[in-house]
């Protein structure tokens, strides 16, 4: 990795999920002054799985105080200023989420020392109510630059009046640029049946139940072998549903890294019918066509008609129709898989993500925020 960031960098996160470890460690390699990540524990009901273990970056445990729930949820990180004082970063990157009540004071702390702060977020979809919109605009104006996952997120920030030259798009990634091309798959399905793969936490919002129902609704010749990789609170419920509705489903539990490789290699199509999306980039790195729900806007930079389908969220008929279309054309699926790989190799990978963060930091440091 040839990128060099000549600064001491601090990153604030509410929590530190395992999928972020590779990015933070790669970013830490580029930070000459070091990288410290300040993050705490999620609420038990969030079912985020094991926290990340950082090997290059420093992790400081935040003392999260969770307040309220649902639309009223907020979070206070009680030892944020202790960490800021000890680490004393040259530039601070924080989650651009107004629900985190400690953030404005942290920004003021940095600005009092004439140091910049970058906000990192999904974007800013229309708020419910005039005053919510006003408060969000005021919150975003605290930052010296914004990093977002997608061009739709960047456009949302621009519409709220944030300067376009201070908005940076870093597509969400969990794997580095592929070092080699995956082996070519045969033009027809192995054993005559397609294999559909889901990878993710087994939570209600992932809508694996919808995938089971869609597979069961397919004509018999198109019915795939369905493999579900992951653990979570919904596993028992989903297994019971699969037994009654689609017994061709195999639940294999949580798999990571090398354990996942055989499933990527066997799969013909990756499907994410609910929210989330980081496993999509992993699937594409293994030359798989992808089918994802349009949940938060980040999918638009990953999934195009060349490499997959964007689904209508929660629409069983749409998912069933798209599955039938995909599984009836094995040669087209292979072409789409190659397109997926090109997208990941060229622009959606951890290396490009680090490069965008470096560009944003260089911009705010050179211009004085």
C-alpha positions in Angstrom: 0.0 0.0 0.0 1.7 3.2 -1.2 -0.7 5.8 0.4 0.9 7.9 3.1 -1.2 10.1 5.6 1.2 12.3 7.6 -1.2 12.9 10.4 -2.3 11.6 13.8 -5.9 10.4 13.2 -8.8 9.8 15.5 -12.0 8.0 14.5 -15.2 8.0 16.6 -17.7 5.2 16.1 -20.7 4.3 18.3 -19.8 0.6 18.0 -17.0 -1.4 16.3 -18.4 -4.3 14.3 -16.1 -7.1 13.1 -16.5 -6.1 9.4 -14.7 -2.8 10.0 -11.5 -4.3 11.3 -9.8 -4.8 7.9 -10.6 -1.2 6.9 -9.3 0.4 10.1 -6.1 -1.7 10.1 -5.4 -0.8 6.4 -6.0 2.8 7.1 -3.7 2.6 10.2 -0.9 1.4 8.0 -1.1 4.6 6.0 -1.3 6.9 9.0 2.2 8.0 9.9 1.1 9.5 13.2 -1.1 6.5 14.1 -4.8 5.8 14.2 -7.0 5.5 17.3 -10.5 4.2 17.0 -12.9 5.2 19.8 -15.9 2.9 19.9 -18.2 1.2 22.5 -20.6 -1.6 23.0 -24.0 -1.9 21.2 -27.3 -2.6 22.9 -27.8 -6.3 23.4 -30.9 -6.4 21.1 -28.8 -5.1 18.2 -27.3 -8.6 17.6 -24.2 -7.3 15.8 -22.1 -10.3 16.5 -18.5 -10.3 17.7 -16.8 -6.9 18.0 -13.8 -6.2 15.8 -10.3 -7.0 16.9 -7.8 -4.4 15.6 -4.2 -5.4 14.9 -2.7 -2.2 13.5 -5.1 0.5 14.7 -5.5 1.3 18.4 -9.0 0.7 19.9 -10.1 2.7 22.9 -13.3 1.5 24.6 -16.1 4.2 24.6 -18.5 4.2 27.6 -21.8 4.3 25.7 -24.9 5.5 27.4 -27.9 4.4 25.4 -31.0 6.5 25.8 -34.5 5.8 24.5 -35.3 3.5 21.6 -36.5 3.5 18.0 -36.9 7.0 16.5 -36.2 8.5 20.0 -32.9 6.7 20.4 -29.8 8.7 21.3 -26.3 7.9 22.6 -23.8 9.7 24.9 -20.2 8.6 24.9 -19.1 9.6 28.4 -15.3 9.4 28.1 -15.1 11.0 24.7 -13.2 14.0 25.9 -10.8 11.9 28.0 -9.9 10.1 24.8 -9.6 13.3 22.7 -7.3 14.8 25.3 -5.0 11.8 25.5 -4.8 11.0 21.8 -4.9 14.6 20.6 -5.5 13.9 16.9 -4.5 16.2 14.1 -7.8 15.3 12.3 -10.9 13.7 13.7 -13.4 11.6 11.8 -16.8 11.1 13.4 -20.1 9.4 12.5 -22.3 12.1 11.0 -25.3 11.1 13.1 -27.1 13.8 15.1 -28.4 11.1 17.5 -24.9 10.9 19.0 -25.2 13.7 21.5 -21.5 14.0 22.4 -20.4 14.8 18.8 -21.1 18.6 18.6 -19.0 19.2 21.7 -16.2 17.1 20.3 -16.3 19.1 17.1 -16.0 22.4 19.1 -13.1 20.9 21.1 -11.2 20.2 17.9 -12.1 23.6 16.3 -10.9 25.4 19.4 -7.5 24.0 18.6 -7.9 24.9 14.9 -8.1 21.2 13.9 -10.6 19.8 11.3 -13.4 17.3 11.8 -14.8 15.1 9.0 -18.3 13.6 9.2 -18.8 10.1 7.9 -22.3 8.9 7.0 -24.9 7.3 4.7 -26.3 10.6 3.5 -29.3 12.7 4.5 -32.7 11.5 3.2 -35.6 13.9 3.6 -36.3 14.5 7.3 -39.8 14.3 8.8 -40.7 17.8 9.6 -39.4 21.3 9.0 -37.5 21.7 12.3 -35.8 18.3 11.9 -34.5 19.4 8.6 -33.3 22.7 10.0 -31.5 20.9 12.9 -29.9 18.4 10.6 -28.6 21.2 8.3 -27.2 23.0 11.4 -25.6 19.7 12.5 -23.9 19.1 9.1 -22.5 22.6 9.0 -20.3 21.6 12.0 -18.1 19.6 9.7 -15.2 20.6 7.6 -15.9 17.8 5.1 -18.2 14.8 4.7 -17.5 11.3 3.5 -20.4 9.2 2.3 -20.8 5.7 0.9 -22.6 6.5 -2.3 -23.2 9.2 -4.9 -26.9 9.4 -3.8 -25.7 10.2 -0.3 -23.4 12.9 -1.7 -26.3 14.4 -3.6 -28.4 14.5 -0.4 -25.6 16.4 1.4 -25.2 18.8 -1.5 -29.0 19.5 -1.6 -28.8 20.6 2.1 -26.2 23.2 1.1 -23.0 21.5 2.0 -20.2 22.5 -0.4 -19.8 19.9 -3.1 -16.0 20.2 -3.1 -16.0 19.1 0.5 -18.0 15.9 -0.1 -16.1 12.7 -0.8 -17.6 9.3 -1.9 -15.9 6.2 -0.4 -18.0 3.1 -1.5 -18.5 0.7 1.4 -16.0 -2.2 1.2 -14.8 -5.1 3.4 -12.2 -6.7 1.1 -9.1 -5.4 -0.6 -8.6 -5.1 -4.3 -8.5 -8.8 -5.5 -5.0 -10.1 -6.2 -6.1 -12.6 -8.8 -9.1 -13.4 -10.9 -11.4 -16.2 -9.5 -11.6 -19.4 -11.5 -14.1 -19.5 -14.3 -17.4 -21.2 -13.6 -18.8 -23.7 -16.2 -21.5 -22.3 -18.5 -24.2 -24.5 -16.9 -25.0 -25.1 -13.2 -23.2 -27.8 -11.3 -25.3 -30.9 -10.9 -27.9 -29.3 -13.0 -29.3 -27.1 -10.2 -28.4 -23.5 -9.4 -27.1 -22.6 -5.9 -28.2 -19.4 -4.3 -26.3 -18.0 -1.3 -27.2 -15.6 1.5 -24.5 -14.4 4.0 -25.3 -12.2 6.9 -26.7 -11.9 10.5 -30.0 -13.8 10.8 -32.2 -10.9 11.9 -35.7 -10.0 10.9 -34.5 -7.0 8.9 -32.5 -9.2 6.6 -35.7 -10.7 5.2 -34.4 -14.3 4.8 -38.0 -15.3 5.2 -38.9 -13.5 2.0 -36.1 -15.4 0.2 -37.5 -18.7 1.4 -41.0 -17.9 0.2 -39.7 -16.7 -3.2 -37.7 -19.9 -3.7 -40.8 -22.0 -2.8 -42.8 -20.0 -5.4 -40.5 -20.8 -8.3 -41.3 -23.5 -10.9 -39.8 -26.8 -10.0 -37.1 -26.8 -12.7 -35.8 -23.4 -11.4 -35.8 -24.2 -7.7 -32.2 -23.7 -6.4 -30.2 -25.2 -3.6 -30.3 -22.4 -1.0 -27.4 -22.0 1.5 -27.8 -19.6 4.4 -24.6 -18.6 6.1 -24.9 -16.7 9.4 -26.1 -16.8 13.0 -28.5 -14.6 14.8 -31.7 -14.4 16.8 -34.0 -15.5 13.9 -32.2 -18.7 13.1 -34.6 -21.0 14.9 -37.6 -19.3 13.4 -36.1 -19.4 9.9 -35.2 -23.1 10.2 -38.7 -23.9 11.2 -40.1 -21.9 8.2 -37.6 -23.6 5.8 -38.6 -27.1 7.1 -42.2 -26.5 6.3 -41.8 -24.3 3.2 -38.5 -24.9 1.5 -36.6 -28.0 2.9 -33.9 -27.6 0.1 -32.4 -24.9 2.4 -29.1 -25.6 4.3 -28.2 -23.5 7.3 -24.5 -23.7 8.0 -24.0 -21.2 10.8 -21.5 -18.4 11.0 -18.5 -18.7 8.7 -15.6 -16.3 8.2 -12.6 -15.8 6.0 -11.3 -19.2 4.8 -14.4 -21.0 6.1 -16.5 -19.0 3.7 -14.4 -19.7 0.6 -16.1 -23.0 -0.4 -19.5 -21.3 -0.3 -18.4 -18.4 -2.5 -17.0 -20.9 -5.0 -20.1 -23.1 -5.1 -22.6 -20.3 -5.4 -24.2 -19.1 -8.7 -26.0 -16.1 -7.3 -25.8 -14.0 -4.1 -29.1 -12.6 -2.7 -29.6 -10.1 0.0 -33.3 -9.5 0.3 -33.3 -7.1 3.2 -31.1 -4.4 4.7 -27.3 -4.5 5.0 -25.0 -4.9 2.1 -21.3 -5.4 3.0 -21.4 -9.1 2.0 -22.5 -7.9 -1.4 -19.0 -6.6 -2.1 -17.5 -9.9 -0.9 -19.7 -11.7 -3.3 -18.7 -9.5 -6.2 -15.0 -10.0 -5.3 -15.7 -13.7 -6.0 -17.2 -13.0 -9.4 -20.8 -13.6 -8.4 -23.9 -11.8 -9.8 -25.8 -10.1 -6.9 -29.4 -9.4 -6.1 -30.0 -6.8 -3.3 -32.9 -4.8 -1.9 -32.6 -1.0 -2.4 -32.4 -0.2 1.3 -30.0 2.7 2.1 -28.7 4.0 -1.3 -25.3 2.4 -1.0 -26.2 -0.4 -3.4 -26.5 1.9 -6.4 -22.7 2.2 -6.8 -22.3 -1.6 -6.5 -25.2 -3.1 -8.4 -26.1 -2.2 -12.0 -27.9 -4.0 -14.7 -24.5 -5.3 -15.8 -23.9 -7.3 -12.7 -27.2 -7.8 -10.9 -30.6 -6.7 -9.8 -31.8 -4.1 -7.3 -35.0 -5.3 -5.6 -38.1 -3.5 -4.4 -37.8 -3.8 -0.5 -40.2 -6.3 1.0 -41.9 -7.2 -2.4 -42.2 -11.0 -2.7 -43.5 -10.8 -6.2 -40.5 -8.8 -7.4 -38.0 -11.1 -5.7 -39.7 -14.2 -7.2 -39.8 -12.7 -10.7 -36.1 -11.6 -10.5 -35.0 -15.1 -9.2 -36.9 -16.8 -12.0 -35.2 -14.4 -14.6 -31.8 -15.0 -13.1 -31.9 -18.7 -12.6 -33.2 -19.4 -16.1 -30.1 -17.9 -17.7 -26.8 -19.5 -16.4 -24.6 -18.1 -19.2 -25.9 -14.6 -18.4 -25.2 -15.1 -14.7 -21.5 -15.9 -15.6 -21.2 -12.7 -17.6 -22.7 -10.7 -14.8 -20.3 -12.3 -12.3 -17.4 -11.1 -14.4 -18.8 -7.6 -14.4 -19.1 -7.8 -10.6 -15.4 -8.7 -10.3 -14.4 -5.8 -12.5 -16.3 -3.3 -10.4 -14.6 -4.5 -7.2 -11.2 -4.7 -8.8 -11.4 -1.2 -10.2 -13.3 1.0 -7.7 -15.1 -0.7 -4.8 -12.4 -2.1 -2.5 -10.6 -1.3 0.7 -7.7 0.3 -1.1 -9.9 2.8 -2.9 -11.8 3.4 0.4 -8.5 4.3 2.2 -7.5 6.5 -0.8 -10.7 8.6 -0.5 -10.3 9.0 3.3 -6.7 10.1 2.6 -7.9 12.6 0.0 -10.5 14.0 2.4 -8.0 14.4 5.2 -5.4 16.1 3.0 -8.1 18.5 1.7 -9.2 19.7 5.2 -5.6 19.9 6.6 -4.3 21.9 3.6 -7.2 24.4 3.7 -7.3 24.7 7.5 -10.7 23.1 7.8 
